[in-house]
Amino acid sequence: MTEGNIDKRLGDKNNRLSEAVRLAKLWKEQSKGRKATINDIAKIAGVSKKTISRIINDSPSVSETTRSAVKEIMNDLGYIPNPQARGLNFSHAFLIGLIYDNPNPQYVVTSQEGMLDVLKPTEYELLVHPCDRAAPDFIEKIRDFIQRQRLYGVVLTPSVSEDEALAAMLQDIECRHIRIASVELGKPEHMLVTHDAVGAQQAARHLIELGHKTIGYLSGRPSFRSSQERQRGLEAGLAAVNLSLDPHYIVEGDYKFESGLSAVEKFFDLPVPPTAVFCANDQMAAGFLQGLRLSGRRAPDDISVVGYDDFRVAQNVWPRLTTIHTPTLEFARIAAYRLLEKPIPENLQDYKAPWLVVRDSTGAPRI
C-alpha cells in the first residue's frame, strides 16, 4: 500500500484516530502478545517502512493524516523505535562506535561511562567494539563493522587510535572519528591528546623530590605509543636533574596485573635494585604491590611505587597507590561532544593534561 491508502481508509480527520485504534486492537488480538516491530507498524498502517521512519524522525514530508494515525498505532501498541529504525531515513544509523584493543578493562568501562553520559540525552546509542590490532584483517573487520552498522561515527582509544592505516581508512569511507592518543598523530579536528609524557614527568619529579636517584620503569607493551611516551616523560624528568634511566632498570610488561606481579623479582634480582619503580599503568602497579607482599616486602619501606591512570584499583590496594591521574572519563565525554559537534561544557574545557595524586605507596628511600 502507498501512503495514500491510509488517508482513504481513515477518511476525514474525525474518523482517523478511531480507525487507527481499531486496526491496532485487531493486530493485538491476532499477535498473541508479540511485540510490534517497525514492519508490523508499516503493515497495519498500510505504508512503507521508510514512511514510518520519516514519521519517527519528524519529517515534514508526511501528511498530517498519516502521521497522526501512525503515531496512534505506535502508542497503542507500545512501540518504541530503536536507533536503526530512526536511521532508516538517513545515510547513517543513530549509533556511535567505541573501538578499543586496550587490555585494561577499567579503561574501557570508564570510557564507555563517559560517552554514555553525553549520549543519554540524545537519540544516539553506543556500540562497544573490541578488536585485535595484531590481526592481519583488523582494518577490514572495522570497516565492515562501521558499514554494516551504518555508524554515525567512532571514537578510537589507545592503541588502536595510533594506527595510521586505520585512520586513513576512516578518511576514505568518510567516517566521523575522534582519536584519543598520547600525542598528536593526525589532524587536530580528529585528535584528543592525553599528554602522557607530561604525566610521567610529574611522576619522575615526585620521586626525585623524595630523594630517589635509582628509578626503574615497568613498561607497557612496547608497541603501544602510551608506553613509549610514559618512558619518554620519565627520562625527561630524570634528565632535568642530570639523572638517566639505566636500560637495566627497564622491565617489559603488558599493562596487565600479572606482568606487575612477575616484575618484582626481576627488579630485586638486579645487583643494585632500584629504590623506586614507575609502572606504566595502575593494573601493573597493583600486581607489583601484590608481588612485594608475597615476597615479604612492602611499599614504600622497601621500594616506592608509582602507577598511572588513577582508576579505582589505585585506592582499593594497600598501600593506596600514588599515581598519575588521567581524566579518562572526561576525555571520553569530550570525544563524544566533539563527535556530535556539540559545544563542550565549560567544566570540561580545562581537562588537558594528567596530574599527580600522592597517596601511600611512595616515600623517601632507605638510607
N, C-alpha and C positions, 0 to 999 in steps of 0.2 A: 504493500500500500504506500501511497505517497502522503506527504503532509496534508494535502487537501482532503484526504479521506476522513481524517478525524474531524475536520471542520464540517463536512457533510453529515457525518454520523452524529455529531454532537448538536448540530443545529444552532439556534441562537444562543446568546450569552446566558440567558436564564436557565437553559437546559444542560449546558456543557458540564458543569460540576457534578450534577446528579448522575449523568450518564457515565462520567469517569469513575464515580464511586461504585456504580453498578458493575462496570467492567472489572474493577479491581476486586470487588467482592466475589464475582464469579470465578476469577482466577484463583483466589484464596481457597475457595471451596474445592477446586479441582487439583490444587497443588499439594494437598496433604501436608501442610506445614513447611514445605520447602521455601528457602529464602529466595526472593526475587533477584534476578540478575538484570544487567542492562539489556540483554537480549529479550528477557521477558517483558520489561517495560516497553521496549520498542514494539513487540508483537501485540501487546494489549492495546497500545495506543494506535497501532497501525501506521507507524512512521519508521524511518530508518534509525539505525543506531547512531549515525552521525548527527541526526536531528536531536536525539536525546542528549548527546554530548554538547551540542550548541546550547541547549536549554540549561544544562548543568553549569556551563560556563557563561551564562547570561548574555549570549549573543543576541544582538538586535535583529538578526535575520530570520527569526521565527515569529509567526503570527501570535498575537496575544491569546487567541482561542486555543491554539495548540499548546502554548506554554502553560496556560492555566490548567488545562486538562491533564497534561503530563505530570505537572507538579502535584496535582491532587492524587493521581495514581501512585506516584512515588511516596507521598506522605502516608497514604492509606496502607501501603504495603511495607512501610518502614524501610524503604530502600535508601542506603547510604552510598553515594558514589565513591569509588576508590580512585586513587591517583591516576591509574591507567585510563579509566573512563573519562576523567577530567581532561586528559591529554589527547583524546581522540580527534579533537578539532584543531590540534596544534601539531607542529613538527616534532614536538618532544612531549614526553610524559611529565607529570609533576613529581619527578623523582630526582634526588641528589645522591651521588655515589661517594662513599668514603672508602678509598682504596689504600690498603696497607700490606706491608710484609714485615712489620716490626715484631720481634719476638717477645716484646714486653706487653703482656695483656692489659696492665693498668694504663699504659699509654693509649691503647686503642679504646678502652672503656671511657677514659676521661675525654678523649677527642670526640667520641660519639655523644657523650653527655653535653659537651659544649655546643656541638652543632644542633642537637635536638632542642636546646634552649632557644635557638634562633628560629628553627623551622616550625615549632609547635603552633605559633600564632598564624602561620601561613598555610597555604594549600599544599605545600611540599612535604614529601616523606623522605626518609633516609634509608638507603640501601648500603649495608656494610659488606665490603667485598675483599676477602683475603686473597693474596696472590703469592707466587714464588718467583722472585726476581731472577733466580738462577735457572729457571726452566727455559728451554730454548724457544718455546712458543708463548712466553708470558705476555708479550705485547699483543700478539694476535688474540689471545684469550681476553685481554682487557678491551680490545677493540670490539670483540664480539659481545662482551658484557654490556658495553656502553650502547651499541647499536641495537641489541636485542631488547634492552630495557628502555630504549629511547630516552636516555638520561638528559636532564636539563644541563647538568654539569657535574664535575667531580672535584673532590679535594684529595690531593696526594700527600701522604705522610712520609717521613723518612723511613727507609732509604729509597723506597720506590720513587719518591719525588726527585731523587738525584739522577734518574735515568734520562739522558738526553734523547735517546731514541724514542722513548715513550712520550716525552714532551713534544717531539716532532710529529709523532703520530696524532696526538691530540690536536695539534695545529692543523694537520692535513684534513681531519674529519670535522674541523671547526667545532670542537667540543670545548665549552667553557671549562676552565680549570684554574685551581689555585694550588701552588706547590709550597708546602711547608718544609723548609730546609734550613740547615745551619748557616749557610752562606748564600749570597745572591748567585743564582745559577742561570737565570733567564731574564725575560722582560719583566720590569718592575710590576706591571699590572697583573702578572701571574704569580708573583713571589710573595711569601710571608717568611721573613728571615728571623731565626731564633737566636742568632749570635752566640753559638756555643763556646767559641773561643773566649769571649768576654767572661762568661760564667766560669770557665776553667781557670782563667787568670785570677779571678777572685779567690778560688779555692787555693791556688798557689800562694797568694798574698796572705791569706789567713794562716796557713801552715808556717810560712816563713816568720810571720809576726809572733807565733808561738815559740819560735826558736828552732824549727826543723830545717835541716840542711840536706839530709839524705831522704829523698822522697821517691816512692815508687808509683808506677802507673799501671792499673789494671784496665786494659783497653777493652773496647767492644770489638765487634767484627772488623777486621782491617779494611774490608770493602765498604764499610759504612762511613760516609763523609762526616757524620757526627762524631765518630770515634777519632777520626783524624783531626778534626777541629778542636776537640777537647784536649787532645795531646798537644796541639799547637799552642793552645792557650796556657796550658801548664808550663810548657817550655818558655813561653814569653814571660810568664810571671817569674820563673826562676832566673831567666836572663836579666831581668830588671835589677837583680841584686848580685849579678855576676856568678850565679849558680847555673848548673846544667842538669839535664835529665840523662843519667847514665843508661845506655841501652840495656845493660844487665838488669836494670831495675824496671824494665817493662815486661809485664806478663800479659800474654794474649788471652782475652776472654771472649764471650759471645753474647753479652748482655743478659745472660740467664743466671739464676741463683746458683746452679751447680758449678759454674765456672768461678764464681766467687769463693765457694766452699773449697775447691781444689787449689785455689791460688795461694792459700795461706802457707802451706808447706813450701811452695815454690819460692816465696819471698824469704821465709825463715831458713831455707837451706842455703841461702847465699852466704858467702864468707862474712860479710857485714850486712845484716838485714837492714832495710830502711826503717826509719823511726816513724814514718807516716806513709800512708797509701791513699792515693786519689783514685777512686773507682769511677768508671765512665758512666755508670748508672746505679740507681738505688737497689735494684734487684741483685746485682753482683755484690754491692756493699753489704746487703743483708746476709748473703751467703758467706761473705768474708767474716762477718761478726760471728756467725754460727760456727765457722771453721776455727776461729780463735777459741771459742768456748770448748769445743771438742778436743782441742789440743792443750787445754789447761791454761790458756792465755786470755787476756781481755783487753778491750779498748776502754779508755786511752792509756792504761797503765803500761802495756807492753808495746802498743803501736797505735797511732792515731789514724782514724778512718774518715774519709770524706766521700760522700756519694754525689749523685747528680740526678735531678728531676724533682725531688721533694714530693713523691707520691705518698699514699697512705702508709706504705710499708716503712717509711722513714721514721714515723712516730710509733709504729707498732713493734719495732725491735727494741732490744735493750743491749747496750745503752742506746738511747734515742740518737738518731743519726744526724750529724752535721752534714749538710748537703747544699747543693745549688738548686734554688727554686726556679724551674722553668714554668711560666704561666701557660701550661698546655691547654687547660680549659678555656682560658681567654683567647689564646691563639685560634682554637677551633671555632669559637664564636665569631672572631674577626673574619676568619676564612669563609664562614657561611654568609655573613653580611656582604662581604666583597663579591662572592659568587652570585648572590642575588641582586647585586648592585644597589644595596640599601645603605643608607647613611650609618656609619659606625657610631654607636653611642659614645658620648664624651667620656664616660667612665672606663672605656676600653682603649682610649687613644694613647694612653701612657704606657701600655704594655709592649715594650720594645726590646728589653734585654733581661736576662736572668739575674738573680741576686743570691747572695749568701745567706743561709739560715744556720746559725750556730746552735748546736744542741750539746749532747753529752759525749759524743764519740771522739772528740779531739781535745788535746791538752798539750802542755809542754812536754818535750822529750825527756826521758830519764837521763840523768847525768851519770 
